[in-house]
Amino acid sequence: MYKIISSILFTTTVGFFFLLIFGSSTVNANHSWGNYHWARTGNPFNLRLGDNVSLAWDSYLNTSSSDWSISSVLDTSIVAGGTNARRCRPTNGRVEVCNYRYGRNGWLGLAQIWVNNGHIYQGVVKANDTYFNTSTYNTSAWKNLVMCQEIGHTLGLDHQDEIFENPPLGTCMDYSSDPVPNQHPNQHDYDQLDLIYSHLDSLTTAKSTLRRAFALGEFPNRSDWGKLLKDNGRIALFERDFGGGHKLFTYIIWDQK
């Protein structure tokens, strides 16, 4: 009897410490973007990133794609772009990634996702060379942070921290005044992806599946983005509701000067 009780206590204790050591970060992951996710019938699923960036941005797109593919639930693959960088129109079933001189409109980077009843079915990432061509932002650190963060948003991730003056967390999903430590995802990001994609769906949106008429569209200007949900002067989130469960979300990184 004593041996049985001891065995139970040992097993329970080991399991408890295993949870503390290996499961705590997953349990505490809490930066999903409204629980929006790509529908898929199995993990890992493949998300295509359309390459509409210039040669100067190719290495940053490659780095971000490799970084996010470390996740156990998804892989990203870079494919030929389906649009031109200036217009950066979305393509159903994937994310189009672009850079261009979009003008002094206030934003450094932009991510957009189109959702249908909670499922992402297309996305866009834009890097604004009007600002990246300046001495402030023309650095590897800033380009890695913005590319990594905006792609992270199209996966369903929110920021880990939005207080600009806080010490860097060592993840591109943290926006701070020092981009150097924040150029790549960290384990907390991968843990959150595990949570977001812990269940499977009966359909797949990471392919061209929905009606093209609704899927195509351009919403490049602030007046197109709909209702402002939050804006702390550093980042902003907008929502445009088309009805019938169709919504567009736009995440903005503002120029900090």
Steps between C-alpha positions, in 0.01 A plus 500: 500500500781735596675430167179572305442832677867595456479418131190716459661788686818469292306494172286796603803701614694427181198596292460823696861605452484397132206737460686778679814461293360417158141614504496832679585717200226337292242540774589869541515588130237767451566712195271365231332747266130447585541121453513550122679217323540327167261208469672170423434130535842400633823626656750613398331690220675702232441872457627657180666843509486680166834668426428850368803656671813649348842338515585724795218335699541139388732405787255638760210310346712184492601546864143553619373204301767275651436636850125438494547156344670386821147474640379142538154582361583687179754550227530801271623478145601790276332491159486733203305816577143525380483879481721803449663675792331836445144366515570192713162342438413195711485149357251254638662223704837659579690813614640750251815678629600834346730797540464832323521875554144532626549863602509703820173359625625443855544122494824306488350151467153362437334161530148419383294186539162424348291267715181306449330395825834488682706332228775690319487443125741761364754750626728782396829631644644836395828671586507873424829591335421869533613457861732202459712705260578744781799466730273426797348183359744386231652236728487121510351509850201716407435307178516162675270618779235644271502212250489240778228680694270565206521140380435394859177702496383315188546172692260619770745645752462824692779691677649364820556854628382835364670734747773660296723593795506151659821295476507284184359149540719342233220443249387678186147497644619756756513858382766706675740784433788253458444262207833317534386235755158469330579368153366144526220303670559352844368185668195685630396568139533135405304400811221737403488355149467154657193627688346679202537192278432233762169402337437393141234626261278335243626727222819666383536872433873493420398427142287684243159390627270800551315714248744708299257794484527564871860384535647763272525856618734783590472695822824700517380820666398584854152592378461142373581326827175552687464538876804577714525240776818624666779750443770579754705716265739214425270234357136503391232245412202563271196285417279522192184290514357401161213302654426130477797411721751663260744745658826674418750572778791739448797515739727803475847584629523878499814694419652589838659834410 
